[in-house]
Amino acid sequence: MTEKEFAKVYLDSFSKTYPTIKFELNTDLTITSKKGDLDYKHYIDNAFIAYKAEPDSISEIISRYVTSTTDLYVDQKTVNIENIVPVIKPIEYLDKINSLNGKSFPMITEKYNDQLIIAYAEDSKNSIKYLTEDDFKTLTISRDTLKSIALRNFDKIIPNIQRQGDNGLFMITAGGDYEASLILLSSIWTKENFPVDGEFIIAIPNRDMLMVTGSKNKIGISKIKEIVADSYKTGNYQVSDRLYKWIGNKFEMYE
């Protein structure tokens, strides 16, 4: 199936799932819609990448992605504070979100480093909904407690963190949705958990991939660079094509 054919199936699924909303397929293969005063634009890139990897699962893949937009088109209850989690995103994500809406989108974020931000979201059964300023006003917490609450929730909901690999080069898995956000859990960054040579060097090309090696492990760094170059280009939910070094309380870009 070509990307255009895939986009038409995607559009049809949107229309059937939300029959009261009008969806349109654009020449650039994005899908736009309007609900009240809000305009939305959906990119099919990530879904198409997933489809190419598993062509026989097209129905399940499209259903999963369309269902993830429930929060946009179906009125939801008040945000559950126990479901708020931190999500690592590239700083360019803000520009992309604003371009989708045609104006500045009041999503709640904070700077992590010069390349990455922390976005706050509500993890529900079907989707991840990013918090807006209006959402935050419904909560009975102060802004300076948001990060600690989100980290506490995150620590509870992620599956068992597993380390794979050897010789000072590891891949960390934790369910497939929040691997990149594991960089926020300072307590896990110990030599007992990750026996590497030197300081921790990590890569998070996509949200579901976290790789770790040591600053003195030249072979490990070389291999990570190769994997990052490929995964960032071919994977979905891109985060960063850079490497990062642990400086004691967070990761900064590694030159």
Sine and cosine of phi, psi and omega as CSV:
sin_phi,cos_phi,sin_psi,cos_psi,sin_omega,cos_omega
0.00,0.00,0.77,-0.64,0.03,-1.00
-0.96,0.28,0.22,-0.98,0.00,-1.00
-0.89,0.45,-0.57,0.82,0.02,-1.00
-0.93,0.38,-0.67,0.74,0.04,-1.00
-0.89,0.45,-0.65,0.76,0.03,-1.00
-0.88,0.47,-0.68,0.74,-0.01,-1.00
-0.88,0.48,-0.60,0.80,0.01,-1.00
-0.93,0.38,-0.63,0.78,0.06,-1.00
-0.91,0.40,-0.65,0.76,0.03,-1.00
-0.87,0.49,-0.73,0.68,0.02,-1.00
-0.86,0.51,-0.71,0.71,0.00,-1.00
-0.88,0.48,-0.62,0.78,0.02,-1.00
-0.92,0.40,-0.64,0.77,0.08,-1.00
-0.85,0.53,-0.75,0.66,-0.06,-1.00
-0.89,0.46,-0.61,0.80,0.00,-1.00
-0.97,0.26,-0.57,0.82,-0.03,-1.00
-0.96,0.28,-0.61,0.79,-0.01,-1.00
-0.81,-0.59,0.97,0.24,-0.11,-0.99
-0.89,0.45,-0.33,0.95,-0.02,-1.00
-1.00,0.02,-0.09,1.00,-0.01,-1.00
-0.96,-0.26,0.66,-0.75,0.04,-1.00
-1.00,-0.07,0.83,-0.56,0.01,-1.00
-0.92,-0.40,0.58,-0.82,0.03,-1.00
-0.75,-0.66,0.64,-0.76,0.06,-1.00
-1.00,-0.09,0.82,-0.57,-0.04,-1.00
-1.00,-0.08,0.23,-0.97,-0.04,-1.00
-0.89,0.45,-0.44,0.90,0.03,-1.00
-1.00,0.06,0.15,0.99,0.04,-1.00
0.93,0.36,0.37,0.93,0.21,-0.98
-1.00,-0.01,0.35,-0.94,0.02,-1.00
-0.89,-0.46,0.82,-0.58,-0.02,-1.00
-0.92,-0.39,0.40,-0.92,0.01,-1.00
-0.45,-0.89,0.15,-0.99,0.02,-1.00
-0.61,-0.79,0.75,-0.66,0.10,-1.00
-0.74,-0.67,0.93,-0.37,-0.07,-1.00
0.89,0.45,-0.81,-0.59,0.01,-1.00
-1.00,-0.01,0.01,1.00,-0.08,-1.00
-0.98,-0.21,0.71,-0.70,0.09,-1.00
-0.96,-0.29,0.65,-0.76,0.01,-1.00
-0.81,-0.58,0.52,-0.85,0.08,-1.00
-0.75,-0.66,0.76,-0.65,-0.02,-1.00
-0.91,-0.41,0.78,-0.62,0.09,-1.00
-1.00,-0.06,0.64,-0.77,-0.03,-1.00
-0.99,-0.14,0.00,1.00,-0.13,-0.99
-0.78,0.63,-0.80,0.60,-0.07,-1.00
-0.90,0.44,-0.65,0.76,0.02,-1.00
-0.92,0.40,-0.63,0.78,-0.02,-1.00
-0.93,0.37,-0.62,0.79,0.07,-1.00
-0.88,0.48,-0.69,0.72,0.02,-1.00
-0.90,0.44,-0.63,0.78,0.02,-1.00
-0.90,0.43,-0.68,0.73,-0.01,-1.00
-0.89,0.46,-0.53,0.85,0.02,-1.00
-0.96,0.27,-0.52,0.86,-0.01,-1.00
-0.66,-0.75,0.96,0.27,-0.07,-1.00
-0.84,0.55,-0.53,0.85,-0.03,-1.00
-0.96,0.27,-0.16,0.99,-0.05,-1.00
-0.96,-0.27,0.40,0.91,-0.10,-0.99
-0.84,0.55,-0.68,0.74,-0.03,-1.00
-0.89,0.45,-0.70,0.71,-0.01,-1.00
-0.92,0.40,-0.63,0.77,-0.02,-1.00
-0.91,0.41,-0.76,0.65,-0.01,-1.00
-0.91,0.42,-0.66,0.75,0.02,-1.00
-0.86,0.50,-0.66,0.75,-0.01,-1.00
-0.89,0.45,-0.70,0.72,-0.04,-1.00
-0.95,0.31,-0.63,0.78,0.01,-1.00
-0.93,0.38,-0.67,0.74,0.02,-1.00
-0.89,0.46,-0.49,0.87,-0.02,-1.00
-0.92,0.39,-0.20,0.98,0.00,-1.00
-0.99,-0.11,0.15,0.99,-0.04,-1.00
-0.78,0.62,-0.65,0.76,-0.05,-1.00
-0.89,0.46,-0.38,0.92,0.00,-1.00
-0.98,0.19,-0.59,0.81,-0.18,-0.98
-0.93,-0.36,-0.19,0.98,0.03,-1.00
-0.87,-0.49,0.81,-0.59,-0.03,-1.00
-0.87,0.50,0.77,-0.64,-0.08,-1.00
-0.94,-0.34,0.29,-0.96,0.06,-1.00
-0.98,0.21,0.04,-1.00,0.02,-1.00
-0.86,0.52,0.55,-0.83,0.01,-1.00
-0.86,0.51,0.71,-0.71,0.06,-1.00
-1.00,0.02,0.91,-0.41,-0.08,-1.00
-0.87,0.50,-0.46,0.89,-0.01,-1.00
-0.95,0.30,-0.21,0.98,-0.03,-1.00
-0.97,-0.24,0.05,1.00,-0.02,-1.00
-0.97,0.23,0.77,-0.64,-0.02,-1.00
-0.73,-0.69,0.38,-0.93,0.06,-1.00
-1.00,-0.03,0.67,-0.74,-0.01,-1.00
-0.81,-0.59,0.83,-0.56,0.04,-1.00
-0.98,0.20,0.78,-0.63,0.00,-1.00
-0.71,-0.70,0.42,-0.91,0.13,-0.99
-0.94,0.34,0.50,-0.86,-0.04,-1.00
-0.89,0.46,-0.42,0.91,0.03,-1.00
-0.92,0.39,-0.28,0.96,-0.03,-1.00
-0.86,0.50,-0.56,0.83,0.00,-1.00
-0.89,0.46,-0.68,0.74,0.02,-1.00
-0.90,0.45,-0.63,0.78,-0.01,-1.00
-0.91,0.42,-0.70,0.72,0.01,-1.00
-0.88,0.47,-0.67,0.74,0.00,-1.00
-0.91,0.41,-0.58,0.81,0.02,-1.00
-0.94,0.35,-0.50,0.87,0.03,-1.00
-0.91,0.41,-0.61,0.79,-0.08,-1.00
-1.00,-0.10,-0.18,0.98,-0.01,-1.00
0.97,0.26,0.13,0.99,0.02,-1.00
-0.32,-0.95,0.12,-0.99,-0.01,-1.00
-0.91,0.40,0.83,-0.56,-0.03,-1.00
-1.00,-0.08,0.81,-0.59,-0.12,-0.99
-0.98,0.21,0.80,0.60,0.01,-1.00
-0.99,0.17,0.64,-0.77,-0.04,-1.00
-1.00,0.09,0.89,-0.45,0.00,-1.00
-0.64,-0.77,0.22,-0.97,0.17,-0.99
-0.54,-0.84,0.42,-0.91,-0.04,-1.00
-0.94,0.33,0.69,-0.72,0.14,-0.99
-0.98,-0.19,-0.82,0.58,0.16,-0.99
-0.53,-0.85,-0.23,-0.97,-0.09,-1.00
-0.94,0.34,-0.26,0.97,-0.03,-1.00
-0.92,-0.38,-0.32,0.95,-0.14,-0.99
-0.80,-0.60,0.48,-0.88,0.09,-1.00
-0.80,-0.60,0.31,-0.95,0.15,-0.99
-0.96,-0.26,0.87,-0.50,0.10,-0.99
-0.98,-0.22,0.59,-0.81,0.00,-1.00
-0.97,-0.25,0.69,-0.72,-0.12,-0.99
-0.60,-0.80,0.37,-0.93,0.11,-0.99
-0.99,-0.17,0.87,-0.49,0.01,-1.00
-1.00,0.02,0.96,-0.27,0.03,-1.00
-0.96,-0.27,-0.05,-1.00,-0.07,-1.00
-0.89,0.45,-0.63,0.77,-0.11,-0.99
-0.97,-0.23,-0.27,0.96,-0.14,-0.99
-0.33,-0.95,0.08,-1.00,0.11,-0.99
-0.90,-0.44,0.91,-0.41,-0.03,-1.00
-0.97,-0.26,0.85,-0.53,-0.01,-1.00
-0.97,0.22,0.69,-0.72,-0.07,-1.00
-0.96,0.28,0.64,-0.76,0.10,-1.00
-0.94,-0.33,0.13,-0.99,0.04,-1.00
-0.87,0.50,-0.62,0.78,0.03,-1.00
-0.90,0.43,-0.63,0.77,0.05,-1.00
-0.87,0.49,-0.70,0.72,-0.07,-1.00
-0.89,0.45,-0.55,0.84,-0.01,-1.00
-0.90,0.45,-0.37,0.93,0.00,-1.00
-0.99,0.11,-0.14,0.99,-0.03,-1.00
-1.00,-0.06,0.48,-0.88,-0.02,-1.00
-0.98,-0.22,0.78,0.63,0.03,-1.00
-0.73,-0.69,0.34,-0.94,0.07,-1.00
-1.00,0.00,0.36,-0.93,-0.06,-1.00
-0.88,0.47,-0.59,0.81,-0.07,-1.00
-0.97,0.25,-0.09,1.00,0.07,-1.00
-0.98,-0.22,-0.11,0.99,-0.09,-1.00
-0.86,0.51,-0.71,0.70,-0.06,-1.00
-0.90,0.44,-0.71,0.70,-0.03,-1.00
-0.91,0.42,-0.61,0.80,0.04,-1.00
-0.92,0.40,-0.70,0.71,-0.01,-1.00
-0.89,0.45,-0.65,0.76,0.02,-1.00
-0.92,0.40,-0.62,0.78,0.04,-1.00
-0.89,0.46,-0.72,0.70,0.03,-1.00
-0.89,0.45,-0.69,0.72,-0.03,-1.00
-0.87,0.50,-0.68,0.73,-0.02,-1.00
-0.89,0.46,-0.48,0.88,-0.01,-1.00
-0.99,0.15,-0.60,0.80,-0.17,-0.99
-1.00,0.03,-0.40,0.92,-0.05,-1.00
-0.94,0.33,0.61,-0.79,0.04,-1.00
-0.92,0.40,0.01,-1.00,0.04,-1.00
-0.84,0.54,0.77,-0.63,0.03,-1.00
-0.98,0.20,0.80,-0.60,-0.04,-1.00
-0.86,-0.51,0.62,-0.79,0.02,-1.00
-0.95,-0.30,0.79,-0.61,0.02,-1.00
-0.85,-0.52,0.55,-0.83,0.01,-1.00
0.92,-0.39,0.01,-1.00,0.01,-1.00
-0.38,-0.92,-0.10,-1.00,0.01,-1.00
0.82,0.57,0.57,0.82,0.08,-1.00
0.97,0.25,0.28,0.96,0.05,-1.00
-0.74,-0.67,0.89,-0.45,-0.13,-0.99
-0.77,-0.64,0.48,-0.88,0.19,-0.98
-0.91,-0.42,0.73,-0.69,-0.05,-1.00
-0.96,-0.29,0.77,-0.64,0.01,-1.00
-0.87,-0.50,0.54,-0.84,-0.02,-1.00
-0.37,-0.93,0.70,0.71,0.10,-0.99
0.96,-0.27,-0.37,0.93,0.10,-1.00
0.98,-0.20,-0.15,0.99,-0.03,-1.00
-0.93,-0.36,-0.48,0.88,-0.18,-0.98
-0.79,-0.61,0.36,0.93,-0.03,-1.00
-0.83,0.56,-0.68,0.73,-0.01,-1.00
-0.87,0.49,-0.57,0.82,-0.04,-1.00
-0.96,0.29,-0.17,0.99,0.04,-1.00
-0.90,0.44,-0.32,0.95,0.03,-1.00
-0.90,0.43,-0.26,0.97,-0.02,-1.00
-0.99,0.10,-0.25,0.97,-0.02,-1.00
-1.00,0.03,1.00,0.02,-0.08,-1.00
-0.84,0.54,-0.52,0.85,-0.09,-1.00
-0.91,0.41,-0.37,0.93,-0.06,-1.00
-1.00,0.07,-0.23,0.97,-0.10,-0.99
-1.00,0.03,0.98,0.22,0.02,-1.00
-0.77,-0.64,0.36,-0.93,0.02,-1.00
-0.94,0.35,-0.37,0.93,0.08,-1.00
-0.92,0.39,-0.64,0.77,0.02,-1.00
-0.98,0.21,-0.64,0.77,-0.05,-1.00
-0.74,-0.67,1.00,0.02,-0.03,-1.00
-0.97,0.25,1.00,0.09,-0.03,-1.00
-0.93,-0.36,0.25,-0.97,-0.01,-1.00
-1.00,-0.07,0.97,-0.24,-0.03,-1.00
0.98,-0.22,-0.34,-0.94,0.03,-1.00
-0.97,0.25,0.40,-0.92,0.01,-1.00
-0.93,0.37,0.80,-0.59,0.13,-0.99
-0.89,-0.46,0.80,-0.59,-0.06,-1.00
-0.80,-0.60,0.30,-0.95,0.10,-0.99
-0.69,-0.73,0.66,-0.75,0.04,-1.00
-0.71,-0.70,0.94,0.35,-0.04,-1.00
-0.89,0.45,-0.53,0.85,-0.01,-1.00
-0.68,-0.73,0.25,-0.97,-0.09,-1.00
-0.90,0.43,-0.39,0.92,-0.05,-1.00
-0.98,-0.22,0.25,0.97,-0.02,-1.00
-0.74,-0.68,0.83,-0.56,0.08,-1.00
-0.73,-0.69,0.87,-0.48,0.01,-1.00
-0.89,-0.46,0.57,-0.82,-0.08,-1.00
-0.72,-0.69,0.69,-0.73,0.17,-0.99
-0.54,-0.84,-0.17,-0.99,-0.03,-1.00
-0.93,-0.38,0.43,-0.90,-0.06,-1.00
-0.91,0.41,-0.35,0.94,0.03,-1.00
-0.99,-0.13,0.04,1.00,-0.03,-1.00
-0.99,-0.13,1.00,0.04,-0.07,-1.00
-0.89,0.45,-0.63,0.78,0.01,-1.00
-0.92,0.40,-0.67,0.74,0.02,-1.00
-0.88,0.48,-0.70,0.72,0.01,-1.00
-0.90,0.44,-0.66,0.75,0.01,-1.00
-0.88,0.47,-0.68,0.73,-0.01,-1.00
-0.92,0.39,-0.65,0.76,0.02,-1.00
-0.88,0.47,-0.66,0.75,0.01,-1.00
-0.87,0.50,-0.66,0.75,0.01,-1.00
-0.90,0.44,-0.72,0.70,-0.02,-1.00
-0.90,0.43,-0.67,0.74,0.00,-1.00
-0.88,0.47,-0.70,0.71,-0.03,-1.00
-0.85,0.53,-0.65,0.76,-0.02,-1.00
-0.98,0.22,-0.73,0.68,-0.07,-1.00
-0.91,0.41,-0.63,0.78,0.00,-1.00
-0.91,0.42,-0.57,0.82,-0.04,-1.00
-0.98,0.22,-0.63,0.78,-0.14,-0.99
-0.97,-0.25,-0.33,0.94,-0.05,-1.00
-0.99,0.11,0.15,-0.99,0.06,-1.00
-0.96,-0.27,0.16,-0.99,-0.08,-1.00
0.78,0.62,0.87,0.50,-0.04,-1.00
-0.91,0.43,0.61,-0.79,0.06,-1.00
-0.89,-0.46,-0.88,0.48,-0.05,-1.00
-0.36,-0.93,0.56,-0.83,0.08,-1.00
-0.98,-0.20,0.24,0.97,0.00,-1.00
-0.99,-0.17,0.22,-0.98,0.17,-0.99
-0.97,-0.25,0.45,-0.89,-0.05,-1.00
-0.74,-0.68,0.53,-0.85,-0.04,-1.00
-0.89,-0.46,0.69,-0.72,0.04,-1.00
-0.96,0.30,0.79,-0.61,-0.03,-1.00
-0.91,-0.41,0.30,0.95,0.06,-1.00
0.93,-0.38,-0.55,0.84,0.02,-1.00
-0.69,-0.72,-0.16,0.99,0.08,-1.00
-0.22,-0.98,0.03,-1.00,0.02,-1.00
-0.98,-0.22,0.69,-0.72,0.09,-1.00
-0.86,-0.51,0.35,-0.94,-0.05,-1.00
-0.85,0.53,0.70,-0.72,0.00,-1.00
-0.98,-0.18,0.85,-0.53,-0.01,-1.00
-1.00,0.05,0.00,0.00,0.00,0.00
